[in-house]
Each structure stands twice: as structure tokens, then as C-alpha cells.
Amino acid sequence: MSIRPSRTARLGRIALLLLCGWALGGGLAATLVASHAALAASEAAPQKLWAYVATYTGKSKGIYLCELGLGSGELTLQGLAATTVNPSFLAIDPTHRFLYAVNEVDHVAGSKSATVSSFAINPQTGALTFLNQQSSRGTTPAHLTVDREGKNVLVANYGSGSVAVLPIGPGGLLAPATGFVQHHGSSVNKSRQEGPHAHCVAVDPANRLAFVADLGLDQVLIYQFDATQGLLVPNAPPFAAVAPGSGPRHFAFHPSGRTAYVINELFSTITTFGYDPGTGALQTLQTVSTLPPGFKKTNTAAEVQVHRDRPRHGTADPHRLRAHRGQDPAQFQRRSNGSLPPGRQSGQWHGGRLQNRSADRWSHPHRSHGGHLDARLLRDDAGAGIRVRDR
């Protein structure tokens, strides 16, 4: 089906946040980077979930609310959830009550930085109530995450190549940044890598290390993370490098906690790392293309996410990974050591923009063209998976 929140709306980098919830009077529970607001009235598994659509604003107004039927996969637009400028990436805190959005602009009036906005989620209606904004401490923030204890929002500023930590206070309010790191350097692509461009920040399963994919440096930088104080300190080792010109963009851990993946935007590749949780070191295992053999067109990859393990046809299948790239979706069957075999791409939907998963049942590749959001739902009974999208 097609969803058209605005005839000129453009999808944000996280365009669709799928909400998994419990059914206790509309209580909230998080999955992926959002909160599942259950719409069912009993204690049984919810049949309908909330989904949030982020846009770049113009005639579009901000964050839109949809309802997802788990049985049918039907996605229905409910309306505008909140008005805010360029909310291109969203995240939900572990208490399932608050949503955070980057405001992806160069800077706001009277400041040299952009902002991060906080919202309270109404569990009954899915509506968002604006709480406050704080400086992102940099320009054009492209990504944010809430740490696993729900104490801080970590934001990656693409334009200025920096990372900031904003504590979460009572009632979900954001406090001014307590931690800040400015990246320095460049790489070989002079048009895209003339300086640092922090594109993603992720926290390890133990909530003690933060990983920042910097497209401009061809590095995944590693920081010791103090969630109590809201501080970042360079780790030893301080980074893992990818091939020059690759442009690492998004980073994700496998559910095992011993493998991680980074999607490289400029080369349309995925690099697999072995992860040492003791030292924080990332060891490069392999890099594979997300493109089919013989592909000649221009393509840029953008997002990778590893889905939770789940049984398939009654048996455990923890190694299945899925990727969506700029032109066609692709699938990878993960090996036991975490690596991805090359040449395992298989298209499911031409023009796939982004895949998301809700309650491990539905995948949501979607694209924007002609100003419209086109969402198509695919039933998925696989195990762990990867999602990738283009810009």
C-alpha cells in the first residue's frame, strides 16, 4: 500500500519506526529504535502497533503516525504526530515513554549548532507531546541513539564530524551535553571525505563502549562510555579502519555480541568485524559487496541493522541476515563465525529504500519518489537479519 503524509515529504534516514508493545492498556515496549504501542485491549499479544514516519520538512510538518496490523501487514496513516524541523532520525528510550529526534539542519538561529528534540508518547493515541530541545553541539546531526540504561542520548553530527552525549533527566527532558568529542582528519574521496563526518553512534551490549562510524575518516572510532557521568574517552585501540574511500555510515552488533557490521556508503559494501568485548577491539573479518555481480549503475548504501534471532519453521536459525541496498534488496546467510558469504544477494523488491521489522513478522522496505512515501510489507519468518538502505 502507499502512504502519503505529504505530497512533498521526503523520508528521513530512519523513515519508519516500528513499534512493538504489550497490551496492558496501551503500554509501551521498545524494539529497534522505537516503541511498540500496543493497540490491543487484552493481555494477549498485540494485534496492532504504532509506527512513526520521519520526514525532511518543507510542506511536510514533521513526524507522522501510522498503525500497523500484525496479522495483515496493513499500514494505515493516522496523521501528524508532532511538528518539528527535519526529524530525520528517531529513537525511543528503554522506558518506552519518550521519543527523541535529531533536527537535521546546519544550525539554528542564534547558535552554531543544530538541536535534538524530545517528545512524550501518549500510549493510548500514539500522539507525541513536545518536551524540550538541546544543542547537538554540532551541525547537521544525522543519527542518535539512547543508551541501554536510558540515561543518555548520544548524537552523531555529520556536518561537523562530532559526537555529543545529552543526559536524560526526569520526565524525559534532555539536559545540555556532558560529553563531547570532535573528530579530525580526512580521506581519499575529496568530494565526500574532505573532513570528518560522524554518521552513526552505537552502544555495545554492555553499555560501556560507544562506536562511531565516520564516513569522512574511513574509520569506526571506539570510545569508553560512562553512562552515569555522560562522558566519552578514546579507547585503546581507538578505532578500526575500513578500505580507503569506503565511507562507513551505519554500524550494528549481531545479537551474539561477538560480531558487528558496518555499511560502507560510498563503496556499497558491508564489513564484518569480530568483536572483543573485553578490550573493545574490532577485528576485520571480511568485506562483501551489497550489489549483484555485474551491477554498473550508481549506488550508495546507507543503513545496516541486525535483527534478533528467531526460529524458522520450528528450528533455530540464528545466522540468517538480510540486506537492502539502493536498487534491490539482498539477503545473506550468516556463517557461524559471523562472516557473510559473497554472492548471496537475492532481490525481493526493486527500488527498496529501507527495511524495518516489527515483532519479527513484517519487513518494511519503502522508498520516496515524486515526494511520496511508498511502503510495501513483506512477511518474513527468517532469523537474525540485516537491513541496509540508500540515501
N, C-alpha and C positions, 0 to 999 in steps of 0.2 A: 504494500500500500504506500501511498505518498502522503507525507506530512508537510504542510506549507505554512510555517509560522509567520513568514513574511515573504513577499514576492522578491525582496532584495536581501533576505537574510543569508549570511554565509556561515558555514559550520565553523565552530571553534575547534581547537586541536583535540580537546575531548568534547566531542559533539553530543554524545548520548551517554548519560549516566544512568545505569540500570539499577533499580532498587530492589533489594531482597529483604523481606521483612518477616516479622512474626505477626500473628493475627490476634493479638491481645488488644482490642480496641484501637487498632491503628498504630500500634507501637512500631518502632523503627529499629532496623538492624542493617549493618553495612555490608556491602560486598563490592568488590572492585574499588572504585573511587566515589561511591555514592551510598545512599541509604535506601534500603528497600522499605518503602512504606506499604505495609500490608493493607489491602482494602477489604479482605475477608472479615467476617464478623465472628467466626468461631476460632477455637484453638487449633483447628486443623491447618495444614499447610495453606498459605495464602494462594488464592487463585488469580489475583490481580496485583500488580505492582506499580509504583510510581517510576517515571523516567524523566530526567531533566535534559533538555537540549540547550546547549550553549551556542551563542552566535557572536559574530562580529557585528557591532551595531551600526546602524545608519537609519534606515527605515525600520529595521528590526530594533526591538526595545531592550533585549537582554536575555534572560534565562526563561525558557518555556517548559511547561509541564505537560507530560503525556501519561497515559495509562496503558499498561501492558497486560494483556490477558495471557497467562501462562499456558492455558490449555490450547488456545487457538493461535497464539503469537500475534494477535491483532494489537496494533499500536495506534492509540487514538489521542489526538491533540486535545488538551483540556484548556489551554490558554496561557497567558503570560503569568509566570510565577514571580518574577521580580524584575524591576527595571535597574539596569546597571550598564556601564560602558565596557564594551569588548570583553565579556567574561569568557575568554577562550579556553580556560581550563578550570575544572571544578574538583573539589574533594570534600569528603564527609568525615566528621570526627568519629572516633570509636563509640561514643555515647549515642550516636545515631540521631542527634538532635540539631546539629549545626552543619551548614554548608559553607564552604569557602571558595572564592573565585578570584583569579587574577583579573586585573583590569589592564589588558594588554595595550597600553599606549606608551608613547615615548616619555611623557611626564605630564603631571597635572599642573594647573595654573598655580604660580607661586612656589613651585618646587622643581627640583631637578630629577625627581623620581616619579615612578608610577605608584599604583596602590594595589592592595589586596583587600577585598570586601568580605564581611562575614554576614551570615543570614541564619535566622532560626527557622526550622522546618515545622510546619503545622502537620502533625501526624494524621489528622482527620482529612484535611483538604489537600495536602501537599504544597500549599502556598508557602512562600518564603517571605520572612519579615526582615528587613534590613536592620543590622545591629550597629556596625561601625566600619571604618576603613583605617588602614595604617599604611605608611610608606613601605614600598617593597625594597627600598634602598638602592634601586637601580632602574634602568629603562627597559621597556617592552618585556615585562615578565611573561614567560611562556609556559611555565609549569609550576605546580605546587603540590605538596603532599602534607598530610597530617601524620605526626609520628605515632608509633604503635601504642603509646600510652596516652595519647590525646592531649599532650601538654603543649605542643608547639606546631605551628605551620612553618614548613620550610619552603622557600620560594626561589626559583631559578630565574634570573634576569637575563634574557637573551641579548638584548641590545648592548648592555654594559658589561656582560660577562661576569656576573657576580651572583652570590648566594647569600640569603639572609634567613635568620630564624626569628619568628614572631611568636612570643608566648601567647597561649590561650588562657584568658582569665575567666572569672566567674561569669556564668551566663553566656559563654561562647565568645565574649568580646576579645578582640585582638589587642595586644599591648605593643608598644614600639619594639623594634628589633633589639634583641640582646646579643645576637651573634651575626657576624658579617665577614665574608671573605671575598676579596677582589681577585679575579684571575688575571694573568698576564701572558702575553705571547701571541703567536700566530702559527699558520701552517702554509701548505703549498698552494692552495687554491686562493689566489689573490682577490677574487671577487666575492668569495663567501667566507674566507678564513683570514681576513686581514687583521683580526683581533679575536679575543675570546668571546664565545657565545654560549653561555651556560644554558642548556636546553632541557635538562631534566634533573630532578633531585629525588633520590630514593633512599629509604632507610632499610638497613639489614634486618633479618628476622629477630635479632636480639635487641634491636633498638639502641645500639651503641656505636654504629658506624653509619655515615651518610656517603652516598655515591653520586657524583655529579657528572653527567655526560656533557662535555663541552665540544660543540661542533667546530669551533674555531681553532681548538688546540689539538684535535685528534687524540684526546685523552678522556678516560674516565677517572676523575680525581676522587681521592678517598680521604674522608675526614673522620676523626674521632668525634663522636656526638655526645654531648652531655645534655640529656633531656631535662634534667632538673634545673640547670643553670641556663639552658638555651644557648649553648656555645658550640663552635666548630673549631677544631685544631687539626692541622695537617697530620695525616697518618704516616707511619713508616711501614711499608712503602707508600709514597704519596699519590701514586697514580698507576693506571695500566694504559698502555698506548695501543692504538689501532693503526692500520696502514695509513701512511700519509695521504691526505685528500679524502679519506673516507667520510668524515663528518659525522661522528657519533651523536645521536639525537635522543633516543629514549633507552632506558635501562630497566631490567626487571629480573627478579630472582625466580628460580624454579621452586615449587613447594618443598622440595627436599632441603633447601637451604645450602646446598653444596655446589650448585651450578647457577650461573647468571648469564644473561644475554643482553647485548646492546645492538640496536638497529642503527645502521650507518646510512644516513640520508643521501649523501652525495654519490655513493657507490652502489646503493640498493643491495646491501649485504647485511647479514646477521653474524656477529662474532660471539662465539660461545666461550665462556670463562669457567674454569674451575675455581671455586671459592674456598679459601681457608678462613673459617670463622674466628680462629684464634688470633691471626695476625691481620686479617682484613685484606690479604693479598689476593689479587685476581691473576690467574694463570691462563693465558690464551690457549684454547684447545683447537680452535678451527675458525674459519670464516667461510660462509657459503653465500651464494647469490640468492636473492629472493625472486629473481627473474627466470623465466623459462629459457632453455637453450635457443640461441639464435635471435633473441629479442634485441631489436635495434632502435626502438623509439626512446625518447627522453623519459626518464622516470626518476622520481625521488621517493625514498621510503621515509617513514616518519615515526610510527609507534609500534612498540612491542609490548605485549603483556602475556604472561604465562598464567594459564587457567589452573584451577585446582584439580587435583586428581579425583577421578570418579570412576566407578565401574562401568564397563561396557558389555552389554549382553550377559550380565551376571558374573563377569570376571574383572579382576583388577587390570587397569590399562593406564599406568602412570606415565607413559612415555610418549603419548601422542601430543603433538604440538601443531598448532595451526598458525599460518601467517597470511596476512592480507597486505598486498602491496598496491602500487599506484594503478595498475591496469587490471590484473586478475588476482583473485585470492590464490593462496598456495597453502599446501599442507606439508608438514614434516613429521616423520615418525621418529621420536627421540630415542637415541640409543641409551643403553644402561649407564654409560659414562657421562651422559648429558649432551653429547655431541649430536649434530644434525646431519643426516646423510645428504649429500648434494643430489640434485636432480629429482627430488621427491615432491615437486610442486604440482598441484592439480587445480585448475581453475574451477570455481563454482559460480562466480558472478562477475561478468565483465564490467570493469569500471568501479570495482569495490573501493570504497573510500575508507571505511573503518569497520572493524568488527568489535562488538561488545557482547558480553554474555550476561544473562540473568538467570539465577537459580540453576546454572549449569544446564539449561534446557534449550535456550534460544540464542543464536548468534545474530548480530545486527549489523551487517555491512551496509553502509549508506554513503551517499555522495551528495554534493551540491553542484548543480549546474543550472545555468539560467536563473540563479537566485533561489532555487527551490531545494528543500530537503527531501530526498528520495530514500525512504527506508524500506529494506526488504529483509524479511525474517527467515532464517534457516534453522530447522530443527537440528540439534547436534547432540548426539549421545556418546561423544568421544570422551577421552580423559583429559589430562592436562593439555592446554593449548596456548599458542602464541597468537597475538594479533599485531598487525602492522598496518599502517596506512600512509598514504602520500599526503602532501600538503595541498 
